[in-house]
């Protein structure tokens, strides 16, 4: 078989095993600058664009997701189920567009990804096994929180990062270049950050803080097996 035919066969085989595209539904919602997502729903966001919410489901079933925007917050969740109906749930991927975002909260195994956040004040929160990955952040003060086995990964720049991690969670922000860091970690959680001027870090109960950037002003408080390491 010629190399060209072999390549064509490989491409065709690849195409044949691709999953079928899911069906989508567009939701008409009020403008928002915050997202609250839960229950294993996956969200991809884009800022600097007009408001839009598009939900995708492989089978075109949109009965197991609630989409609502109230008081500036877009909420993505599932309806409560009782009794035998509490088994496996449908998977949903949501594409979100908005002019700006100042707060994102993800919980209960949900996932949020996006690039490009610009705000004087930004709040990011993950809990209960949720994941959040955001790049291209340009912000003043960024307040982050991770708990209960959740994970957050950040990239960009900020003036001050306030980070709180507990219960086996992690905040990976070594490429999030900030002037100052205020960190509190406990119960086996970890924080990785970058601060060029000031660090105030508290670690307890096996939690760890690792900071790059060679800050000149460092204050630490360690107890019960907690650790803090600051390097260049």
KAHU-V257308 format. One record per helix or strand of 2 or more residues. SS is the DSSP state (H for helix, E for strand). FROM is the first residue (numbers start at 1). TO is the last residue. If there is no record, write none. Layout:
ss | from | to
SS | FROM | TO
SS | FROM | TO
This chain:
ss | from | to
H | 3 | 16
E | 23 | 27
E | 34 | 37
E | 42 | 47
E | 52 | 57
E | 66 | 70
E | 73 | 77
H | 83 | 85
E | 93 | 98
E | 103 | 106
E | 111 | 126
E | 131 | 146
E | 151 | 165
E | 170 | 185
E | 190 | 204
E | 208 | 212
E | 217 | 223
E | 227 | 230
